[in-house]
């Protein structure tokens, strides 16, 4: 039997997407980096490193898809 009045605080606690991507991030790839970079990530020098990588790759893809400007 449902609770009378429903759940008035549902919107406050429902799932919210962490990032503004148009599609879910479900694919996994492996990235090879030097040990010093891994240590820097583990030491916390790069906050949210996975999102930093996603944004860098997205920017590179966007640059590759845009028409080249010739001088």
N, CA, C and O atoms as a printed pandas DataFrame, in Angstrom:
     atom_number atom_name residue_name chain_id  residue_number  x_coord  y_coord  z_coord
0              1         N          UNK        A               1    0.848   -1.178    0.000
1              2        CA          UNK        A               1    0.000    0.000    0.000
2              3         C          UNK        A               1    0.894    1.242    0.000
3              4         O          UNK        A               1    1.760    1.382    0.863
4              5         N          UNK        A               2    0.688    2.137   -0.957
5              6        CA          UNK        A               2    1.505    3.351   -0.998
6              7         C          UNK        A               2    1.224    4.264    0.197
7              8         O          UNK        A               2    0.137    4.267    0.776
8              9         N          UNK        A               3    2.208    5.002    0.519
9             10        CA          UNK        A               3    2.093    5.949    1.628
10            11         C          UNK        A               3    1.168    7.093    1.235
11            12         O          UNK        A               3    1.332    7.654    0.151
12            13         N          UNK        A               4    0.203    7.462    2.073
13            14        CA          UNK        A               4   -0.666    8.597    1.753
14            15         C          UNK        A               4    0.148    9.878    1.611
15            16         O          UNK        A               4    0.995   10.178    2.452
16            17         N          UNK        A               5   -0.103   10.612    0.573
17            18        CA          UNK        A               5    0.616   11.868    0.361
18            19         C          UNK        A               5    1.884   11.694   -0.451
19            20         O          UNK        A               5    2.546   12.674   -0.792
20            21         N          UNK        A               6    2.231   10.435   -0.769
21            22        CA          UNK        A               6    3.428   10.191   -1.572
22            23         C          UNK        A               6    4.698   10.522   -0.823
23            24         O          UNK        A               6    4.734   10.459    0.405
24            25         N          UNK        A               7    5.720   10.867   -1.543
25            26        CA          UNK        A               7    7.006   11.226   -0.951
26            27         C          UNK        A               7    7.319   12.661   -1.358
27            28         O          UNK        A               7    7.862   12.890   -2.439
28            29         N          UNK        A               8    6.986   13.624   -0.513
29            30        CA          UNK        A               8    7.168   15.023   -0.907
30            31         C          UNK        A               8    8.630   15.423   -1.122
31            32         O          UNK        A               8    8.900   16.402   -1.818
32            33         N          UNK        A               9    9.575   14.684   -0.539
33            34        CA          UNK        A               9   10.986   15.039   -0.699
34            35         C          UNK        A               9   11.689   14.249   -1.780
35            36         O          UNK        A               9   12.918   14.249   -1.834
36            37         N          UNK        A              10   10.936   13.566   -2.654
37            38        CA          UNK        A              10   11.531   12.712   -3.676
38            39         C          UNK        A              10   12.481   13.463   -4.599
39            40         O          UNK        A              10   13.565   12.962   -4.897
40            41         N          UNK        A              11   12.105   14.637   -5.052
41            42        CA          UNK        A              11   12.955   15.398   -5.975
42            43         C          UNK        A              11   14.304   15.733   -5.352
43            44         O          UNK        A              11   15.311   15.820   -6.055
44            45         N          UNK        A              12   14.327   15.918   -4.049
45            46        CA          UNK        A              12   15.564   16.252   -3.359
46            47         C          UNK        A              12   16.542   15.077   -3.351
47            48         O          UNK        A              12   17.755   15.284   -3.379
48            49         N          UNK        A              13   16.019   13.832   -3.313
49            50        CA          UNK        A              13   16.878   12.653   -3.150
50            51         C          UNK        A              13   16.997   11.782   -4.384
51            52         O          UNK        A              13   17.712   10.781   -4.345
52            53         N          UNK        A              14   16.331   12.115   -5.473
53            54        CA          UNK        A              14   16.405   11.256   -6.646
54            55         C          UNK        A              14   17.760   11.374   -7.334
55            56         O          UNK        A              14   18.516   12.313   -7.083
56            57         N          UNK        A              15   18.057   10.412   -8.203
57            58        CA          UNK        A              15   19.333   10.364   -8.903
58            59         C          UNK        A              15   19.523   11.611   -9.757
59            60         O          UNK        A              15   18.622   12.035  -10.482
60            61         N          UNK        A              16   20.704   12.182   -9.655
61            62        CA          UNK        A              16   21.057   13.328  -10.491
62            63         C          UNK        A              16   22.339   12.976  -11.235
63            64         O          UNK        A              16   23.306   12.514  -10.629
64            65         N          UNK        A              17   22.347   13.191  -12.530
65            66        CA          UNK        A              17   23.528   12.896  -13.324
66            67         C          UNK        A              17   24.661   13.808  -12.878
67            68         O          UNK        A              17   24.479   15.010  -12.688
68            69         N          UNK        A              18   25.834   13.207  -12.716
69            70        CA          UNK        A              18   26.978   13.941  -12.186
70            71         C          UNK        A              18   27.540   14.948  -13.192
71            72         O          UNK        A              18   28.006   16.020  -12.805
72            73         N          UNK        A              19   27.498   14.604  -14.475
73            74        CA          UNK        A              19   28.080   15.454  -15.504
74            75         C          UNK        A              19   27.097   15.700  -16.627
75            76         O          UNK        A              19   26.115   14.969  -16.759
76            77         N          UNK        A              20   27.340   16.704  -17.430
77            78        CA          UNK        A              20   26.400   17.102  -18.470
78            79         C          UNK        A              20   26.606   16.434  -19.818
79            80         O          UNK        A              20   26.399   17.079  -20.845
80            81         N          UNK        A              21   27.004   15.176  -19.858
81            82        CA          UNK        A              21   27.161   14.486  -21.136
82            83         C          UNK        A              21   25.796   14.126  -21.692
83            84         O          UNK        A              21   24.860   13.863  -20.937
84            85         N          UNK        A              22   25.681   14.115  -23.026
85            86        CA          UNK        A              22   24.415   13.793  -23.675
86            87         C          UNK        A              22   24.063   12.310  -23.566
87            88         O          UNK        A              22   22.895   11.941  -23.691
88            89         N          UNK        A              23   25.045   11.475  -23.338
89            90        CA          UNK        A              23   24.817   10.038  -23.245
90            91         C          UNK        A              23   25.562    9.491  -22.030
91            92         O          UNK        A              23   26.502   10.126  -21.552
92            93         N          UNK        A              24   25.164    8.332  -21.527
93            94        CA          UNK        A              24   25.829    7.787  -20.345
94            95         C          UNK        A              24   27.251    7.333  -20.667
95            96         O          UNK        A              24   27.532    6.900  -21.784
96            97         N          UNK        A              25   28.122    7.432  -19.709
97            98        CA          UNK        A              25   29.514    6.994  -19.873
98            99         C          UNK        A              25   29.607    5.529  -19.457
99           100         O          UNK        A              25   29.888    5.221  -18.299
100          101         N          UNK        A              26   29.367    4.626  -20.414
101          102        CA          UNK        A              26   29.333    3.201  -20.100
102          103         C          UNK        A              26   30.538    2.438  -20.638
103          104         O          UNK        A              26   30.789    1.312  -20.208
104          105         N          UNK        A              27   31.275    3.015  -21.553
105          106        CA          UNK        A              27   32.414    2.324  -22.151
106          107         C          UNK        A              27   33.675    2.545  -21.320
107          108         O          UNK        A              27   33.824    3.564  -20.647
108          109         N          UNK        A              28   34.583    1.560  -21.382
109          110        CA          UNK        A              28   35.820    1.613  -20.607
110          111         C          UNK        A              28   36.998    1.460  -21.558
111          112         O          UNK        A              28   36.984    0.600  -22.439
112          113         N          UNK        A              29   38.024    2.300  -21.377
113          114        CA          UNK        A              29   39.263    2.158  -22.128
114          115         C          UNK        A              29   40.424    2.148  -21.130
115          116         O          UNK        A              29   40.267    2.534  -19.971
116          117         N          UNK        A              30   41.582    1.702  -21.598
117          118        CA          UNK        A              30   42.786    1.691  -20.771
118          119         C          UNK        A              30   43.712    2.781  -21.270
119          120         O          UNK        A              30   43.897    2.951  -22.475
120          121         N          UNK        A              31   44.282    3.508  -20.349
121          122        CA          UNK        A              31   45.184    4.600  -20.689
122          123         C          UNK        A              31   46.549    4.306  -20.074
123          124         O          UNK        A              31   46.660    4.108  -18.864
124          125         N          UNK        A              32   47.574    4.278  -20.898
125          126        CA          UNK        A              32   48.927    4.037  -20.390
126          127         C          UNK        A              32   49.596    5.387  -20.134
127          128         O          UNK        A              32   49.662    6.245  -21.014
128          129         N          UNK        A              33   50.087    5.549  -18.911
129          130        CA          UNK        A              33   50.745    6.787  -18.504
130          131         C          UNK        A              33   52.032    6.446  -17.767
131          132         O          UNK        A              33   52.179    5.327  -17.275
132          133         N          UNK        A              34   52.969    7.389  -17.680
133          134        CA          UNK        A              34   54.197    7.143  -16.927
134          135         C          UNK        A              34   53.889    7.019  -15.433
135          136         O          UNK        A              34   52.899    7.570  -14.952
136          137         N          UNK        A              35   54.738    6.296  -14.703
137          138        CA          UNK        A              35   54.534    6.127  -13.264
138          139         C          UNK        A              35   54.442    7.455  -12.506
139          140         O          UNK        A              35   53.710    7.553  -11.521
140          141         N          UNK        A              36   55.170    8.468  -12.954
141          142        CA          UNK        A              36   55.134    9.752  -12.259
142          143         C          UNK        A              36   53.754   10.412  -12.372
143          144         O          UNK        A              36   53.292   11.059  -11.433
144          145         N          UNK        A              37   53.100   10.242  -13.528
145          146        CA          UNK        A              37   51.753   10.799  -13.688
146          147         C          UNK        A              37   50.766   10.057  -12.796
147          148         O          UNK        A              37   49.900   10.675  -12.177
148          149         N          UNK        A              38   50.893    8.732  -12.728
149          150        CA          UNK        A              38   50.000    7.956  -11.867
150          151         C          UNK        A              38   50.172    8.363  -10.408
151          152         O          UNK        A              38   49.196    8.489   -9.669
152          153         N          UNK        A              39   51.420    8.567  -10.003
153          154        CA          UNK        A              39   51.686    8.974   -8.620
154          155         C          UNK        A              39   51.052   10.338   -8.336
155          156         O          UNK        A              39   50.480   10.548   -7.266
156          157         N          UNK        A              40   51.152   11.251   -9.285
157          158        CA          UNK        A              40   50.556   12.578   -9.105
158          159         C          UNK        A              40   49.041   12.481   -8.954
159          160         O          UNK        A              40   48.448   13.193   -8.144
160          161         N          UNK        A              41   48.421   11.603   -9.729
161          162        CA          UNK        A              41   46.971   11.409   -9.625
162          163         C          UNK        A              41   46.623   10.816   -8.273
163          164         O          UNK        A              41   45.707   11.286   -7.599
164          165         N          UNK        A              42   47.362    9.774   -7.873
165          166        CA          UNK        A              42   47.104    9.118   -6.588
166          167         C          UNK        A              42   47.348   10.066   -5.417
167          168         O          UNK        A              42   46.688    9.963   -4.383
168          169         N          UNK        A              43   48.290   10.982   -5.577
169          170        CA          UNK        A              43   48.588   11.956   -4.518
170          171         C          UNK        A              43   47.550   13.079   -4.457
171          172         O          UNK        A              43   47.598   13.927   -3.566
172          173         N          UNK        A              44   46.620   13.082   -5.401
173          174        CA          UNK        A              44   45.545   14.069   -5.381
174          175         C          UNK        A              44   45.867   15.369   -6.095
175          176         O          UNK        A              44   45.162   16.361   -5.909
176          177         N          UNK        A              45   46.913   15.389   -6.907
177          178        CA          UNK        A              45   47.265   16.617   -7.621
178          179         C          UNK        A              45   46.289   16.918   -8.756
179          180         O          UNK        A              45   46.138   18.067   -9.168
180          181         N          UNK        A              46   45.632   15.879   -9.252
181          182        CA          UNK        A              46   44.628   16.061  -10.299
182          183         C          UNK        A              46   43.292   15.610   -9.718
183          184         O          UNK        A              46   43.051   14.415   -9.549
184          185         N          UNK        A              47   42.442   16.558   -9.419
185          186        CA          UNK        A              47   41.124   16.236   -8.880
186          187         C          UNK        A              47   40.224   15.748  -10.005
187          188         O          UNK        A              47   40.196   16.338  -11.084
188          189         N          UNK        A              48   39.496   14.682   -9.756
189          190        CA          UNK        A              48   38.535   14.131  -10.711
190          191         C          UNK        A              48   39.200   13.848  -12.061
191          192         O          UNK        A              48   38.752   14.325  -13.103
192          193         N          UNK        A              49   40.265   13.069  -12.016
193          194        CA          UNK        A              49   41.092   12.835  -13.201
194          195         C          UNK        A              49   40.322   12.188  -14.350
195          196         O          UNK        A              49   40.625   12.461  -15.512
196          197         N          UNK        A              50   39.342   11.344  -14.062
197          198        CA          UNK        A              50   38.603   10.687  -15.141
198          199         C          UNK        A              50   37.818   11.707  -15.962
199          200         O          UNK        A              50   37.764   11.615  -17.188
200          201         N          UNK        A              51   37.210   12.676  -15.284
201          202        CA          UNK        A              51   36.471   13.712  -16.007
202          203         C          UNK        A              51   37.418   14.617  -16.779
203          204         O          UNK        A              51   37.078   15.084  -17.866
204          205         N          UNK        A              52   38.602   14.870  -16.231
205          206        CA          UNK        A              52   39.614   15.659  -16.948
206          207         C          UNK        A              52   39.977   14.949  -18.255
207          208         O          UNK        A              52   40.082   15.587  -19.303
208          209         N          UNK        A              53   40.167   13.639  -18.190
209          210        CA          UNK        A              53   40.495   12.866  -19.398
210          211         C          UNK        A              53   39.346   12.889  -20.400
211          212         O          UNK        A              53   39.570   13.074  -21.596
212          213         N          UNK        A              54   38.106   12.700  -19.917
213          214        CA          UNK        A              54   36.954   12.717  -20.828
214          215         C          UNK        A              54   36.846   14.049  -21.549
215          216         O          UNK        A              54   36.597   14.084  -22.754
216          217         N          UNK        A              55   37.030   15.142  -20.824
217          218        CA          UNK        A              55   36.908   16.469  -21.437
218          219         C          UNK        A              55   38.051   16.729  -22.427
219          220         O          UNK        A              55   37.834   17.348  -23.469
220          221         N          UNK        A              56   39.252   16.267  -22.116
221          222        CA          UNK        A              56   40.382   16.447  -23.034
222          223         C          UNK        A              56   40.157   15.658  -24.325
223          224         O          UNK        A              56   40.432   16.158  -25.416
224          225         N          UNK        A              57   39.662   14.438  -24.203
225          226        CA          UNK        A              57   39.389   13.627  -25.388
226          227         C          UNK        A              57   38.260   14.248  -26.202
227          228         O          UNK        A              57   38.338   14.298  -27.430
228          229         N          UNK        A              58   37.207   14.723  -25.527
229          230        CA          UNK        A              58   36.090   15.362  -26.232
230          231         C          UNK        A              58   36.557   16.608  -26.983
231          232         O          UNK        A              58   36.122   16.855  -28.107
232          233         N          UNK        A              59   37.439   17.392  -26.364
233          234        CA          UNK        A              59   37.957   18.595  -27.018
234          235         C          UNK        A              59   38.786   18.229  -28.248
235          236         O          UNK        A              59   38.705   18.899  -29.277
236          237         N          UNK        A              60   39.580   17.171  -28.140
237          238        CA          UNK        A              60   40.407   16.732  -29.272
238          239         C          UNK        A              60   39.519   16.227  -30.414
239          240         O          UNK        A              60   39.796   16.505  -31.581
240          241         N          UNK        A              61   38.467   15.498  -30.089
241          242        CA          UNK        A              61   37.533   15.020  -31.113
242          243         C          UNK        A              61   36.854   16.200  -31.798
243          244         O          UNK        A              61   36.712   16.225  -33.020
244          245         N          UNK        A              62   36.440   17.169  -31.001
245          246        CA          UNK        A              62   35.790   18.359  -31.556
246          247         C          UNK        A              62   36.739   19.113  -32.489
247          248         O          UNK        A              62   36.328   19.574  -33.554
248          249         N          UNK        A              63   38.000   19.237  -32.091
249          250        CA          UNK        A              63   38.976   19.915  -32.953
250          251         C          UNK        A              63   39.186   19.153  -34.241
251          252         O          UNK        A              63   39.346   19.758  -35.301
252          253         N          UNK        A              64   39.189   17.818  -34.164
253          254        CA          UNK        A              64   39.378   16.991  -35.354
254          255         C          UNK        A              64   38.210   17.050  -36.305
255          256         O          UNK        A              64   38.379   16.825  -37.504
256          257         N          UNK        A              65   37.019   17.349  -35.797
257          258        CA          UNK        A              65   35.829   17.405  -36.636
258          259         C          UNK        A              65   35.583   18.780  -37.227
259          260         O          UNK        A              65   34.825   18.910  -38.188
260          261         N          UNK        A              66   36.209   19.807  -36.673
261          262        CA          UNK        A              66   35.989   21.141  -37.195
262          263         C          UNK        A              66   36.827   21.350  -38.461
263          264         O          UNK        A              66   37.908   20.775  -38.594
264          265         N          UNK        A              67   36.333   22.162  -39.375
265          266        CA          UNK        A              67   37.107   22.407  -40.620
266          267         C          UNK        A              67   38.427   23.112  -40.294
267          268         O          UNK        A              67   38.488   24.022  -39.467
268          269         N          UNK        A              68   39.462   22.662  -40.966
269          270        CA          UNK        A              68   40.792   23.247  -40.715
270          271         C          UNK        A              68   40.888   24.641  -41.321
271          272         O          UNK        A              68   40.383   24.899  -42.413
272          273         N          UNK        A              69   41.531   25.511  -40.604
273          274        CA          UNK        A              69   41.756   26.873  -41.082
274          275         C          UNK        A              69   43.151   26.904  -41.710
275          276         O          UNK        A              69   44.140   26.572  -41.058
276          277         N          UNK        A              70   43.221   27.303  -42.970
277          278        CA          UNK        A              70   44.511   27.354  -43.663
278          279         C          UNK        A              70   44.966   28.791  -43.778
279          280         O          UNK        A              70   44.180   29.678  -44.112
280          281         N          UNK        A              71   46.239   29.020  -43.500
281          282        CA          UNK        A              71   46.821   30.374  -43.598
282          283         C          UNK        A              71   47.355   30.627  -44.965
283          284         O          UNK        A              71   47.879   31.708  -45.233
